Amino acid sequence: ASPLNSQFAIGRTMDITVQGAPGGFFINLESLSLQNPPGSIAGILGQFWLGSSVTVNLGILPPSGQSTLTQTIPNNPSLVGLLLVFQSVVAEQPLVLWRFTNVADAIITSGA
């Protein structure tokens, strides 16, 4: 299997990483779609690209300024071809500057 075909394959794990200033607050979001054009939310810098989204985790960034969440992709063939889209919101200390991160996406593969 090509490394590219198995990167987001069913039955494997994938990492969602957010970076920011140590001690900053983060919210990781996940969606099945992008909105185009992206939206904006008053008080948050940047653009919001996700369609209907869910919060997958939140927390305080450690001294490294990086937090990684590992998700398991179920070993279910009906997921092949599914688009997953990720974006985070980060608040830098003293929690007054909120901003959207870049958006990232993944297409689930069979791994073959």
C-alpha positions as CSV (number, residue, x, y, z in Angstrom):
1,A,0.0,0.0,0.0
2,S,1.2,3.5,-0.8
3,P,2.0,5.6,2.3
4,L,-0.5,8.2,1.0
5,N,-3.3,5.6,0.7
6,S,-2.8,4.4,4.3
7,Q,-2.3,7.8,6.0
8,F,-6.0,8.1,6.8
9,A,-7.1,4.5,6.4
10,I,-9.9,2.7,8.2
11,G,-8.6,0.8,11.2
12,R,-5.8,3.2,11.8
13,T,-5.3,6.2,14.0
14,M,-4.8,9.9,13.0
15,D,-3.5,12.7,15.1
16,I,-5.1,16.2,15.4
17,T,-2.5,18.7,16.6
18,V,-3.1,22.3,17.6
19,Q,-0.4,24.8,18.4
20,G,-0.4,28.1,20.2
21,A,1.1,30.0,23.1
22,P,1.8,27.9,26.2
23,G,-1.1,28.3,28.6
24,G,-3.6,29.3,25.9
25,F,-7.0,27.7,25.7
26,F,-8.0,25.6,22.7
27,I,-11.1,24.1,21.2
28,N,-10.7,21.4,18.5
29,L,-13.6,21.1,16.0
30,E,-14.4,18.5,13.4
31,S,-16.9,18.5,10.5
32,L,-17.9,16.5,7.5
33,S,-17.9,19.6,5.2
34,L,-16.4,22.9,4.4
35,Q,-18.4,26.1,4.0
36,N,-17.5,28.2,1.0
37,P,-17.2,31.1,1.4
38,P,-15.9,30.8,5.0
39,G,-17.7,32.6,7.7
40,S,-16.6,35.0,10.4
41,I,-17.6,35.3,14.1
42,A,-17.4,38.6,15.9
43,G,-14.5,38.7,18.4
44,I,-12.5,35.8,16.7
45,L,-9.8,36.6,14.3
46,G,-9.6,34.7,11.0
47,Q,-12.2,32.7,9.1
48,F,-14.4,29.8,10.1
49,W,-14.3,27.1,7.3
50,L,-16.2,24.2,8.9
51,G,-19.8,23.3,8.0
52,S,-21.9,21.9,10.9
53,S,-19.2,20.9,13.4
54,V,-18.7,19.1,16.7
55,T,-16.2,19.8,19.5
56,V,-13.8,16.8,19.8
57,N,-11.8,18.2,22.7
58,L,-10.7,21.3,24.5
59,G,-8.1,22.3,27.0
60,I,-5.1,24.4,28.0
61,L,-1.9,24.2,25.9
62,P,1.0,22.7,27.8
63,P,4.5,24.4,28.1
64,S,5.3,23.0,24.6
65,G,2.4,25.0,23.1
66,Q,1.2,21.9,21.3
67,S,-1.6,19.5,22.1
68,T,-2.2,16.3,20.1
69,L,-5.4,14.2,20.1
70,T,-5.2,10.7,18.6
71,Q,-8.4,9.4,17.0
72,T,-9.1,5.9,15.8
73,I,-10.8,5.6,12.4
74,P,-13.2,2.6,12.8
75,N,-12.5,-0.4,10.5
76,N,-15.7,0.2,8.6
77,P,-15.5,0.1,4.8
78,S,-18.5,2.4,4.5
79,L,-16.3,5.2,5.8
80,V,-14.0,5.1,2.7
81,G,-14.2,8.3,0.8
82,L,-15.6,10.3,3.8
83,L,-14.2,13.8,4.1
84,L,-13.2,15.0,7.6
85,V,-12.4,18.6,8.2
86,F,-10.6,20.0,11.2
87,Q,-10.2,23.5,12.7
88,S,-9.4,24.9,16.1
89,V,-10.0,28.1,18.0
90,V,-7.2,29.3,20.2
91,A,-7.3,32.0,22.9
92,E,-3.9,33.4,23.8
93,Q,-3.2,34.6,27.3
94,P,-4.7,36.6,28.9
95,L,-7.5,34.9,27.0
96,V,-8.5,38.1,25.1
97,L,-7.2,37.3,21.7
98,W,-9.3,34.5,20.1
99,R,-8.3,33.2,16.6
100,F,-9.2,30.5,14.2
101,T,-6.4,28.2,13.1
102,N,-5.8,27.0,9.6
103,V,-8.2,24.3,8.4
104,A,-7.0,20.8,7.6
105,D,-8.8,17.9,5.9
106,A,-8.5,14.2,5.4
107,I,-10.2,11.8,3.0
108,I,-10.7,8.3,4.6
109,T,-9.2,5.5,2.5
110,S,-9.2,1.7,2.6
111,G,-5.5,1.6,3.1
112,A,-5.0,-0.4,-0.1
